[in-house]
Amino acid sequence: MEPDVRSRAVGYWSLAIVLTVVGFIDLIAIGAPFLVLGLALLVLGRRRHERAVFVPGLVAAIGFIGGTLLLLPLGCTGSGTGSSAGLLVEGPTRCTTLLWFDYVGASPYSPPFLPALITGALVGIASWLVARRLVMRSMRTHRALEA
């Protein structure tokens, strides 16, 4: 292996491992996207020189992350009102997302993550299909120009 190729390989695997470890350590806060991207790089690593496999796989992972973030609850606020007897009456809890879609429920409320994961999976699959088609078209055009 040439030194330049070897250093690129070491850089690639180092990045994949660092993203995976950081994502796992900080999974509760913001680590999930790093974990998903790191795992995708680890899974695709052996085939990273095959554009038709690597690019769509990486685009699918990024699409999954983006799609999930669209419907993931970002923050929740609860409301309450006072009664004439001086007691606090709990109102609904509202959790907002990036798509102006709110999860609302009675307090205490924990919004579901399943819609965000399903959306992420659908966006990831659509991203993979589009990326695969574009890469294959690009490869056909490149082969035609070489001939």
DSSP file (Angstrom, degrees, kcal/mol; ACC not computed):
  #  RESIDUE AA STRUCTURE BP1 BP2  ACC     N-H-->O    O-->H-N    N-H-->O    O-->H-N    TCO  KAPPA ALPHA  PHI   PSI    X-CA   Y-CA   Z-CA
    1    1 A M              0   0    0      0, 0.0     0, 0.0     0, 0.0     0, 0.0   0.000 360.0 360.0 360.0 133.8    0.0    0.0    0.0
    2    2 A E     >  -     0   0    0      1,-0.1     4,-2.8     4,-0.0     5,-0.2  -0.365 360.0-114.2 -71.3 154.6    1.4    3.4   -0.9
    3    3 A P  H  > S+     0   0    0      0, 0.0     4,-2.5     0, 0.0     5,-0.2   0.881 115.8  49.8 -58.6 -39.6    1.8    6.0    1.9
    4    4 A D  H  > S+     0   0    0      2,-0.2     4,-1.9     1,-0.2     5,-0.1   0.920 113.6  45.0 -66.9 -42.6   -0.9    8.3    0.6
    5    5 A V  H  > S+     0   0    0      2,-0.2     4,-2.2     1,-0.2    -1,-0.2   0.899 113.8  50.8 -66.0 -41.1   -3.4    5.5    0.2
    6    6 A R  H  X S+     0   0    0     -4,-2.8     4,-2.5     2,-0.2    -2,-0.2   0.907 109.5  49.3 -64.2 -42.9   -2.5    4.1    3.7
    7    7 A S  H  X S+     0   0    0     -4,-2.5     4,-2.2     1,-0.2    -1,-0.2   0.864 110.5  51.3 -67.4 -34.0   -2.9    7.5    5.3
    8    8 A R  H  X S+     0   0    0     -4,-1.9     4,-2.6     2,-0.2    -1,-0.2   0.914 110.6  48.8 -65.9 -41.7   -6.3    8.0    3.7
    9    9 A A  H  X S+     0   0    0     -4,-2.2     4,-2.6     2,-0.2     5,-0.3   0.916 111.9  48.4 -64.1 -43.4   -7.4    4.6    4.9
   10   10 A V  H  X S+     0   0    0     -4,-2.5     4,-2.3     1,-0.2    -1,-0.2   0.905 112.6  49.2 -63.7 -40.8   -6.2    5.4    8.5
   11   11 A G  H  X S+     0   0    0     -4,-2.2     4,-2.4     2,-0.2    -2,-0.2   0.907 111.3  49.4 -63.7 -42.4   -8.0    8.7    8.3
   12   12 A Y  H  X S+     0   0    0     -4,-2.6     4,-2.4     2,-0.2    -2,-0.2   0.961 114.7  42.4 -61.7 -52.8  -11.2    7.1    7.1
   13   13 A W  H  X S+     0   0    0     -4,-2.6     4,-2.3     1,-0.2     5,-0.2   0.861 113.5  53.4 -66.5 -34.6  -11.3    4.4    9.8
   14   14 A S  H  X S+     0   0    0     -4,-2.3     4,-2.8    -5,-0.3    -1,-0.2   0.932 110.0  47.6 -63.6 -44.8  -10.3    6.9   12.5
   15   15 A L  H  X S+     0   0    0     -4,-2.4     4,-2.6     2,-0.2     5,-0.2   0.921 112.2  49.8 -61.2 -44.8  -13.2    9.2   11.5
   16   16 A A  H  X S+     0   0    0     -4,-2.4     4,-1.9     1,-0.2    -1,-0.2   0.911 114.2  44.5 -61.9 -43.1  -15.6    6.3   11.5
   17   17 A I  H  X S+     0   0    0     -4,-2.3     4,-2.8     2,-0.2     5,-0.2   0.915 113.3  49.9 -69.5 -42.8  -14.5    5.0   14.9
   18   18 A V  H  X S+     0   0    0     -4,-2.8     4,-2.8     2,-0.2     5,-0.3   0.928 111.7  48.4 -62.7 -45.0  -14.4    8.5   16.5
   19   19 A L  H  X S+     0   0    0     -4,-2.6     4,-2.3    -5,-0.2    19,-0.2   0.911 113.8  47.6 -60.8 -42.2  -18.0    9.3   15.2
   20   20 A T  H  X S+     0   0    0     -4,-1.9     4,-2.2    -5,-0.2    -2,-0.2   0.932 114.9  44.2 -65.2 -46.3  -19.3    6.0   16.5
   21   21 A V  H  X S+     0   0    0     -4,-2.8     4,-2.7     2,-0.2     5,-0.2   0.934 115.5  46.9 -66.8 -46.5  -17.6    6.4   19.9
   22   22 A V  H  X S+     0   0    0     -4,-2.8     4,-2.3    -5,-0.2    -1,-0.2   0.914 113.3  50.3 -61.8 -42.2  -18.7   10.0   20.4
   23   23 A G  H  < S+     0   0    0     -4,-2.3    -1,-0.2    -5,-0.3    -2,-0.2   0.893 112.6  46.2 -62.4 -40.1  -22.2    9.2   19.2
   24   24 A F  H >< S+     0   0    0     -4,-2.2     3,-1.1     1,-0.2    -2,-0.2   0.912 112.9  49.0 -69.4 -42.4  -22.4    6.3   21.7
   25   25 A I  H 3< S+     0   0    0     -4,-2.7     3,-0.3     1,-0.3    -2,-0.2   0.902 121.0  35.1 -64.2 -41.2  -21.0    8.3   24.6
   26   26 A D  T ><>S+     0   0    0     -4,-2.3     5,-2.6    -5,-0.2     3,-0.6  -0.077  78.4 128.0-104.6  33.0  -23.4   11.2   24.0
   27   27 A L  T < 5 +     0   0    0     -3,-1.1     5,-0.4     4,-0.3    -1,-0.2   0.814  68.9  56.7 -60.5 -32.8  -26.4    9.2   22.9
   28   28 A I  T 3 5S+     0   0    0     -3,-0.3    -1,-0.2    -4,-0.2    -2,-0.1   0.854 119.0  26.8 -70.0 -34.6  -28.7   10.8   25.4
   29   29 A A  T < 5S-     0   0    0     -3,-0.6     3,-0.2     3,-0.0    -2,-0.1   0.798 137.2 -32.3 -94.0 -95.7  -28.1   14.3   24.1
   30   30 A I  T  >5S+     0   0    0     -4,-0.2     4,-0.5     1,-0.1    -3,-0.2   0.154 103.2 102.6-116.5  18.0  -27.0   14.9   20.5
   31   31 A G  H  >< +     0   0    0     -5,-2.6     4,-2.6     1,-0.2    -4,-0.3   0.706  56.0  83.3 -78.5 -20.7  -25.0   11.7   19.8
   32   32 A A  H  > S+     0   0    0     -5,-0.4     4,-2.7    -6,-0.3     5,-0.2   0.894  91.5  47.9 -56.6 -46.5  -27.5    9.7   17.8
   33   33 A P  H  > S+     0   0    0      0, 0.0     4,-2.4     0, 0.0    -1,-0.2   0.898 113.6  48.8 -61.4 -37.1  -26.7   11.4   14.4
   34   34 A F  H  X S+     0   0    0     -4,-0.5     4,-2.7    -3,-0.2    -2,-0.2   0.899 111.6  49.7 -66.8 -40.0  -23.0   10.9   15.0
   35   35 A L  H  X S+     0   0    0     -4,-2.6     4,-2.8   -12,-0.2     5,-0.2   0.929 111.8  47.5 -63.9 -45.9  -23.6    7.2   16.0
   36   36 A V  H  X S+     0   0    0     -4,-2.7     4,-2.3    -5,-0.2    -2,-0.2   0.927 115.2  45.4 -61.9 -45.5  -25.7    6.6   12.8
   37   37 A L  H  X S+     0   0    0     -4,-2.4     4,-2.3    -5,-0.2    -2,-0.2   0.916 113.9  49.1 -65.9 -42.6  -23.1    8.2   10.6
   38   38 A G  H  X S+     0   0    0     -4,-2.7     4,-2.2   -19,-0.2    -2,-0.2   0.914 112.0  48.2 -62.9 -43.3  -20.2    6.4   12.2
   39   39 A L  H  X S+     0   0    0     -4,-2.8     4,-2.7     2,-0.2     5,-0.2   0.894 110.3  52.4 -64.6 -38.9  -22.0    3.0   12.0
   40   40 A A  H  X S+     0   0    0     -4,-2.3     4,-2.6    -5,-0.2    -2,-0.2   0.921 109.9  48.6 -61.8 -43.0  -22.8    3.7    8.3
   41   41 A L  H  X S+     0   0    0     -4,-2.3     4,-0.8     2,-0.2    -2,-0.2   0.886 112.1  49.2 -64.5 -38.1  -19.1    4.5    7.6
   42   42 A L  H  < S+     0   0    0     -4,-2.2     4,-0.4     2,-0.2     3,-0.3   0.922 113.8  45.2 -66.3 -43.6  -18.0    1.3    9.4
   43   43 A V  H  < S+     0   0    0     -4,-2.7     3,-0.4     1,-0.2    -2,-0.2   0.900 119.7  40.7 -66.5 -40.7  -20.5   -0.8    7.5
   44   44 A L  H >< S+     0   0    0     -4,-2.6     3,-1.3    -5,-0.2    -1,-0.2   0.524  89.2  98.4 -84.8  -5.9  -19.6    0.8    4.2
   45   45 A G  G >< S+     0   0    0     -4,-0.8     3,-1.4    -3,-0.3    -1,-0.2   0.842  77.8  52.0 -55.6 -43.4  -15.9    0.9    4.8
   46   46 A R  G 3  S+     0   0    0     -4,-0.4    -1,-0.3    -3,-0.4     3,-0.2   0.753 117.8  39.6 -66.7 -22.8  -14.8   -2.2    3.0
   47   47 A R  G X  S+     0   0    0     -3,-1.3     3,-1.7    -4,-0.2     7,-0.5   0.054  76.1 119.6-113.9  24.7  -16.7   -1.0   -0.2
   48   48 A R  T <  S+     0   0    0     -3,-1.4    -1,-0.1     1,-0.3    -2,-0.1   0.673  72.2  58.4 -67.7 -15.6  -15.8    2.7    0.0
   49   49 A H  T 3  S+     0   0    0     -3,-0.2     2,-0.9    -4,-0.2    -1,-0.3   0.535  87.8  83.6 -89.4  -6.9  -14.0    2.5   -3.3
   50   50 A E    X>  -     0   0    0     -3,-1.7     4,-3.0     1,-0.2     3,-1.7  -0.827  62.9-167.4 -98.9  99.9  -17.2    1.3   -5.1
   51   51 A R  H 3> S+     0   0    0     -2,-0.9     4,-1.3     1,-0.3    -1,-0.2   0.846  83.6  60.9 -56.0 -37.8  -19.2    4.5   -5.8
   52   52 A A  H 34 S+     0   0    0      1,-0.2    -1,-0.3     2,-0.1    84,-0.1   0.686 118.5  28.6 -67.3 -17.6  -22.3    2.6   -6.7
   53   53 A V  H <> S+     0   0    0     -3,-1.7     4,-1.6    -6,-0.3    -2,-0.2   0.794 121.8  46.8-104.6 -48.0  -22.4    1.1   -3.2
   54   54 A F  H  X S+     0   0    0     -4,-3.0     4,-2.6    -7,-0.5     5,-0.2   0.932 109.7  48.7 -68.1 -49.7  -20.7    3.7   -1.0
   55   55 A V  H  X S+     0   0    0     -4,-1.3     4,-2.6    -5,-0.3     5,-0.2   0.941 114.0  44.2 -62.2 -50.8  -22.4    7.0   -2.1
   56   56 A P  H  > S+     0   0    0      0, 0.0     4,-2.4     0, 0.0    -1,-0.2   0.895 114.1  52.0 -61.7 -36.9  -26.0    5.7   -1.9
   57   57 A G  H  X S+     0   0    0     -4,-1.6     4,-1.8     2,-0.2    -2,-0.2   0.920 112.7  43.8 -63.6 -43.6  -25.4    4.1    1.4
   58   58 A L  H  X S+     0   0    0     -4,-2.6     4,-2.1     2,-0.2    -1,-0.2   0.897 113.5  50.9 -68.6 -40.3  -23.9    7.2    2.9
   59   59 A V  H  X S+     0   0    0     -4,-2.6     4,-2.7    -5,-0.2    -2,-0.2   0.878 108.3  53.7 -63.9 -37.7  -26.7    9.4    1.4
   60   60 A A  H  X S+     0   0    0     -4,-2.4     4,-2.5    -5,-0.2    -1,-0.2   0.902 108.2  49.3 -63.7 -41.1  -29.3    7.0    2.9
   61   61 A A  H  X S+     0   0    0     -4,-1.8     4,-2.1     2,-0.2    -2,-0.2   0.916 113.4  45.9 -64.5 -42.4  -27.7    7.4    6.4
   62   62 A I  H  X S+     0   0    0     -4,-2.1     4,-2.6     2,-0.2    -2,-0.2   0.887 112.5  51.5 -67.8 -38.4  -27.7   11.2    6.1
   63   63 A G  H  X S+     0   0    0     -4,-2.7     4,-3.1     2,-0.2    61,-0.3   0.889 108.3  52.0 -63.3 -39.7  -31.3   11.1    4.7
   64   64 A F  H  X S+     0   0    0     -4,-2.5     4,-2.3     2,-0.2    -2,-0.2   0.925 111.2  47.0 -61.8 -44.5  -32.4    8.9    7.7
   65   65 A I  H  X S+     0   0    0     -4,-2.1     4,-2.2     2,-0.2    -2,-0.2   0.944 115.6  45.0 -62.6 -48.0  -30.8   11.4   10.1
   66   66 A G  H  X S+     0   0    0     -4,-2.6     4,-1.1     1,-0.2    -2,-0.2   0.913 113.8  49.0 -63.8 -43.6  -32.5   14.4    8.3
   67   67 A G  H  X S+     0   0    0     -4,-3.1     4,-0.8    53,-0.2    53,-0.3   0.878 111.3  49.9 -64.3 -38.1  -35.9   12.7    8.0
   68   68 A T  H >X S+     0   0    0     -4,-2.3     4,-0.9    -5,-0.2     3,-0.7   0.904 106.6  55.2 -66.3 -41.3  -35.8   11.7   11.7
   69   69 A L  H 3< S+     0   0    0     -4,-2.2    29,-0.6     1,-0.2    -1,-0.2   0.760  96.7  67.3 -65.3 -23.2  -35.0   15.3   12.8
   70   70 A L  H 3< S+     0   0    0     -4,-1.1    29,-1.3    -3,-0.3    28,-0.6   0.885 116.0  22.7 -64.8 -38.4  -38.0   16.6   10.9
   71   71 A L  H << S+     0   0    0     -4,-0.8    45,-0.3    -3,-0.7    -1,-0.2   0.327  92.4 117.4-112.8   6.5  -40.5   14.9   13.2
   72   72 A L  S  < S-     0   0    0     -4,-0.9    26,-0.3    44,-0.2     2,-0.2  -0.593  76.1-108.4 -73.9 131.2  -38.4   14.5   16.4
   73   73 A P        -     0   0    0      0, 0.0    24,-0.2     0, 0.0     3,-0.1  -0.434  34.6-172.9 -61.5 124.3  -39.8   16.4   19.3
   74   74 A L        -     0   0    0     22,-3.2     2,-0.3     1,-0.3    23,-0.1   0.871  62.3 -11.9 -87.9 -41.0  -37.5   19.3   19.9
   75   75 A G  E     -A   96   0A   0     21,-0.8    21,-2.0     2,-0.0     2,-0.4  -0.985  58.5-144.0-161.0 150.5  -38.9   20.7   23.1
   76   76 A C  E     -A   95   0A   0     -2,-0.3     2,-0.4    19,-0.2    19,-0.2  -0.934  10.0-169.6-122.7 142.6  -41.9   20.4   25.3
   77   77 A T  E     -A   94   0A   0     17,-2.6    17,-2.9    -2,-0.4     2,-0.3  -0.991   7.0-156.6-129.4 140.4  -43.8   23.0   27.3
   78   78 A G  E     -A   93   0A   0     -2,-0.4     2,-0.3    15,-0.2    15,-0.2  -0.806   7.1-158.1-111.0 155.9  -46.6   22.5   29.8
   79   79 A S  E     +     0   0A   0     13,-1.0    12,-3.7    -2,-0.3     2,-0.3  -0.922   9.6 179.8-131.7 158.9  -49.2   24.9   30.8
   80   80 A G  E     -A   90   0A   0     -2,-0.3     2,-0.3    10,-0.3    10,-0.2  -0.983  12.4-148.8-152.7 158.6  -51.4   25.2   33.9
   81   81 A T  E     -A   89   0A   0      8,-2.6     8,-3.8    -2,-0.3     2,-0.3  -0.937  19.9-120.1-130.1 154.0  -54.1   27.5   35.2
   82   82 A G  E     -A   88   0A   0     -2,-0.3     6,-0.2     6,-0.2     2,-0.2  -0.680  23.8-143.5 -92.1 148.3  -55.1   28.5   38.7
   83   83 A S    >   -     0   0    0      4,-2.4     3,-1.9    -2,-0.3    -1,-0.0  -0.572  30.6-102.2-103.2 171.7  -58.5   27.8   40.1
   84   84 A S  T 3  S+     0   0    0      1,-0.3    -1,-0.1    -2,-0.2    -2,-0.0   0.747 122.2  59.9 -65.5 -21.8  -60.6   30.0   42.4
   85   85 A A  T 3  S-     0   0    0      2,-0.1    -1,-0.3     1,-0.0     3,-0.1   0.438 120.8-108.6 -85.1   1.0  -59.6   27.6   45.2
   86   86 A G  S <  S+     0   0    0     -3,-1.9     2,-0.3     1,-0.3    -2,-0.1   0.570  75.7 134.7  85.4   8.4  -55.9   28.5   44.6
   87   87 A L        -     0   0    0      1,-0.0    -4,-2.4     2,-0.0     2,-0.5  -0.640  57.3-120.2 -91.2 149.8  -55.1   25.1   43.2
   88   88 A L  E     -A   82   0A   0     -2,-0.3     2,-0.6    -6,-0.2    -6,-0.2  -0.780  21.3-157.0 -89.7 126.6  -53.1   24.6   40.0
   89   89 A V  E     -A   81   0A   0     -8,-3.8    -8,-2.6    -2,-0.5     2,-0.2  -0.918  18.6-130.2-104.7 119.5  -54.9   22.8   37.2
   90   90 A E  E     -A   80   0A   0     -2,-0.6   -10,-0.3   -10,-0.2     3,-0.1  -0.476  23.7-162.9 -72.9 135.5  -52.5   21.2   34.8
   91   91 A G  E     -     0   0A   0    -12,-3.7    16,-0.7     1,-0.2    -1,-0.1  -0.262  36.4 -57.4-100.6-167.5  -53.1   21.9   31.1
   92   92 A P  E     - B   0 106A   0      0, 0.0   -13,-1.0     0, 0.0     2,-0.5  -0.318  43.5-128.5 -73.7 156.3  -51.8   20.1   28.1
   93   93 A T  E     -AB  78 105A   0     12,-3.5    12,-2.1   -15,-0.2     2,-0.5  -0.911  23.1-160.2-102.1 132.0  -48.2   19.5   27.3
   94   94 A R  E     -AB  77 104A   0    -17,-2.9   -17,-2.6    -2,-0.5     2,-0.5  -0.961   6.2-168.5-119.9 126.9  -47.2   20.6   23.7
   95   95 A C  E     -AB  76 103A   0      8,-3.1     8,-2.8    -2,-0.5   -19,-0.2  -0.964  13.3-150.0-116.5 127.0  -44.0   19.3   22.0
   96   96 A T  E     -A   75   0A   0    -21,-2.0   -22,-3.2    -2,-0.5   -21,-0.8  -0.586   9.7-166.4 -98.7 157.7  -42.9   21.1   18.8
   97   97 A T    >   -     0   0    0      4,-0.4     3,-0.9   -24,-0.2   -26,-0.2  -0.760  39.2-100.5-128.7 176.1  -41.0   19.7   15.8
   98   98 A L  T 3  S+     0   0    0    -28,-0.6   -27,-0.2   -29,-0.6   -28,-0.1   0.749 117.2  60.4 -70.3 -23.7  -39.2   21.2   12.8
   99   99 A L  T 3  S-     0   0    0    -29,-1.3    -1,-0.2     2,-0.2     3,-0.1   0.083 116.7-106.8 -94.1  24.0  -42.2   20.6   10.5
  100  100 A W  S <  S+     0   0    0     -3,-0.9     2,-0.5     1,-0.2    -2,-0.1   0.778  79.0 136.0  57.5  27.2  -44.7   22.7   12.5
  101  101 A F        -     0   0    0      2,-0.0     2,-0.4     0, 0.0    -4,-0.4  -0.927  40.0-157.4-106.1 124.9  -46.3   19.4   13.7
  102  102 A D        -     0   0    0     -2,-0.5     2,-0.5    -6,-0.2    -6,-0.2  -0.853  12.1-147.1-108.7 137.9  -47.0   19.4   17.4
  103  103 A Y  E     -B   95   0A   0     -8,-2.8    -8,-3.1    -2,-0.4     2,-0.4  -0.887  25.6-173.5 -93.8 129.1  -47.5   16.5   19.7
  104  104 A V  E     +B   94   0A   0     -2,-0.5     2,-0.3   -10,-0.2   -10,-0.2  -0.982  13.8 145.4-129.4 136.7  -50.0   17.3   22.4
  105  105 A G  E     -B   93   0A   0    -12,-2.1   -12,-3.5    -2,-0.4     4,-0.1  -0.982  49.9 -79.4-160.0 167.5  -51.0   15.3   25.4
  106  106 A A  E    S-B   92   0A   0     -2,-0.3   -15,-0.1   -14,-0.2   -28,-0.0  -0.451  72.5 -65.2 -72.3 144.7  -52.1   15.5   29.0
  107  107 A S  S    S+     0   0    0    -16,-0.7    -1,-0.1    -2,-0.1     2,-0.1  -0.480 122.2  43.0 -72.3 143.4  -49.4   16.1   31.6
  108  108 A P  S    S+     0   0    0      0, 0.0     2,-0.4     0, 0.0    -2,-0.1   0.607  87.8 167.9 -74.7 139.7  -47.2   14.3   32.2
  109  109 A Y        -     0   0    0     -4,-0.1    -2,-0.1    -2,-0.1    -4,-0.1  -0.969  25.8-169.9-128.8 133.6  -46.7   13.6   28.5
  110  110 A S        -     0   0    0     -2,-0.4   -15,-0.0    -3,-0.0   -17,-0.0  -0.966  26.9-134.1-120.3 112.6  -43.9   11.8   26.7
  111  111 A P        -     0   0    0      0, 0.0     2,-0.2     0, 0.0    -6,-0.0  -0.285  25.2-106.0 -67.9 150.0  -44.2   12.2   22.9
  112  112 A P        -     0   0    0      0, 0.0     4,-0.2     0, 0.0    -9,-0.0  -0.471  19.7-162.0 -76.1 146.1  -43.7    9.2   20.7
  113  113 A F  S  > S+     0   0    0     -2,-0.2     4,-2.1     2,-0.1     3,-0.3   0.562  73.0  87.8 -98.7 -12.7  -40.6    8.7   18.7
  114  114 A L  H  > S+     0   0    0      1,-0.2     4,-2.7     2,-0.2     5,-0.2   0.882  84.2  53.1 -59.4 -43.1  -42.0    6.2   16.2
  115  115 A P  H  > S+     0   0    0      0, 0.0     4,-2.3     0, 0.0    -1,-0.2   0.895 110.6  49.0 -59.6 -36.8  -43.3    8.7   13.7
  116  116 A A  H  > S+     0   0    0     -3,-0.3     4,-2.5   -45,-0.3    -2,-0.2   0.910 112.3  47.4 -67.4 -41.4  -39.9   10.4   13.5
  117  117 A L  H  X S+     0   0    0     -4,-2.1     4,-2.3     2,-0.2    -1,-0.2   0.888 112.4  49.0 -68.1 -38.7  -38.2    7.0   13.0
  118  118 A I  H  X S+     0   0    0     -4,-2.7     4,-2.5     2,-0.2    -2,-0.2   0.924 112.4  48.4 -65.3 -43.8  -40.6    5.9   10.3
  119  119 A T  H  X S+     0   0    0     -4,-2.3     4,-2.7    -5,-0.2     5,-0.2   0.918 111.3  51.0 -61.2 -43.5  -40.2    9.3    8.5
  120  120 A G  H  X S+     0   0    0     -4,-2.5     4,-2.5   -53,-0.3   -53,-0.2   0.900 110.1  49.3 -60.4 -41.8  -36.4    8.9    8.8
  121  121 A A  H  X S+     0   0    0     -4,-2.3     4,-2.4     2,-0.2    -2,-0.2   0.916 112.4  47.6 -65.1 -42.4  -36.6    5.4    7.3
  122  122 A L  H  X S+     0   0    0     -4,-2.5     4,-2.5     2,-0.2    -2,-0.2   0.917 114.1  46.1 -65.4 -43.2  -38.8    6.6    4.4
  123  123 A V  H  X S+     0   0    0     -4,-2.7     4,-2.6     2,-0.2   -59,-0.2   0.894 112.4  52.3 -65.7 -38.9  -36.5    9.6    3.7
  124  124 A G  H  X S+     0   0    0     -4,-2.5     4,-2.3   -61,-0.3    -2,-0.2   0.914 111.0  46.2 -62.2 -43.5  -33.5    7.3    3.9
  125  125 A I  H  X S+     0   0    0     -4,-2.4     4,-2.4     2,-0.2    -2,-0.2   0.925 114.0  47.9 -65.2 -44.6  -34.9    4.8    1.4
  126  126 A A  H  X S+     0   0    0     -4,-2.5     4,-2.3     1,-0.2     5,-0.2   0.902 111.8  50.7 -62.8 -40.0  -35.9    7.6   -1.0
  127  127 A S  H  X S+     0   0    0     -4,-2.6     4,-2.8     1,-0.2     5,-0.2   0.908 109.7  50.4 -63.3 -42.2  -32.5    9.2   -0.7
  128  128 A W  H  X S+     0   0    0     -4,-2.3     4,-2.8     2,-0.2     5,-0.2   0.925 110.7  49.3 -61.6 -44.9  -30.8    5.8   -1.4
  129  129 A L  H  X S+     0   0    0     -4,-2.4     4,-2.1     2,-0.2    -2,-0.2   0.924 114.5  43.9 -61.7 -45.9  -33.0    5.3   -4.5
  130  130 A V  H  X S+     0   0    0     -4,-2.3     4,-2.4     2,-0.2    -2,-0.2   0.932 115.9  47.3 -65.9 -45.9  -32.3    8.8   -5.9
  131  131 A A  H  X S+     0   0    0     -4,-2.8     4,-2.7    -5,-0.2     5,-0.2   0.910 111.7  50.8 -63.7 -41.6  -28.5    8.6   -5.1
  132  132 A R  H  X S+     0   0    0     -4,-2.8     4,-2.5    -5,-0.2    -1,-0.2   0.923 111.3  48.0 -61.3 -44.5  -28.2    5.1   -6.6
  133  133 A R  H  X S+     0   0    0     -4,-2.1     4,-2.3    -5,-0.2    -2,-0.2   0.917 113.4  47.3 -63.2 -43.3  -29.9    6.3   -9.8
  134  134 A L  H  X S+     0   0    0     -4,-2.4     4,-2.4     2,-0.2    -2,-0.2   0.897 112.8  48.3 -66.5 -40.4  -27.7    9.4  -10.1
  135  135 A V  H  X S+     0   0    0     -4,-2.7     4,-2.5     2,-0.2    -2,-0.2   0.922 112.3  48.6 -66.4 -42.8  -24.5    7.4   -9.5
  136  136 A M  H  X S+     0   0    0     -4,-2.5     4,-2.3    -5,-0.2    -2,-0.2   0.907 112.3  48.8 -64.3 -40.5  -25.4    4.8  -12.0
  137  137 A R  H  X S+     0   0    0     -4,-2.3     4,-2.5    -5,-0.2    -1,-0.2   0.919 111.7  49.9 -63.1 -43.0  -26.3    7.5  -14.6
  138  138 A S  H  X S+     0   0    0     -4,-2.4     4,-2.4     1,-0.2    -2,-0.2   0.895 110.6  49.5 -62.6 -40.7  -23.0    9.2  -13.9
  139  139 A M  H  X S+     0   0    0     -4,-2.5     4,-2.3     2,-0.2    -1,-0.2   0.893 110.8  49.5 -67.5 -38.9  -21.1    6.0  -14.3
  140  140 A R  H  X S+     0   0    0     -4,-2.3     4,-2.3     2,-0.2    -2,-0.2   0.918 112.3  48.0 -63.8 -43.3  -22.8    5.2  -17.6
  141  141 A T  H  X S+     0   0    0     -4,-2.5     4,-2.0     2,-0.2    -2,-0.2   0.907 111.6  50.2 -63.6 -41.7  -22.1    8.7  -18.9
  142  142 A H  H  X S+     0   0    0     -4,-2.4     4,-1.6     1,-0.2    -2,-0.2   0.905 111.4  48.0 -64.5 -41.7  -18.4    8.4  -17.8
  143  143 A R  H  X S+     0   0    0     -4,-2.3     4,-1.5     1,-0.2    -1,-0.2   0.886 110.5  52.1 -65.3 -38.6  -18.1    5.0  -19.6
  144  144 A A  H  < S+     0   0    0     -4,-2.3    -2,-0.2     1,-0.2    -1,-0.2   0.873 108.9  50.2 -66.4 -36.6  -19.7    6.4  -22.7
  145  145 A L  H  < S+     0   0    0     -4,-2.0    -1,-0.2     1,-0.2    -2,-0.2   0.837 109.2  51.8 -70.8 -31.7  -17.2    9.3  -22.8
  146  146 A E  H  <        0   0    0     -4,-1.6    -1,-0.2     1,-0.2    -2,-0.2   0.805 360.0 360.0 -73.0 -28.5  -14.3    7.0  -22.4
  147  147 A A     <        0   0    0     -4,-1.5    -1,-0.2    -5,-0.1    -2,-0.2   0.481 360.0 360.0 -74.2 360.0  -15.3    4.7  -25.3
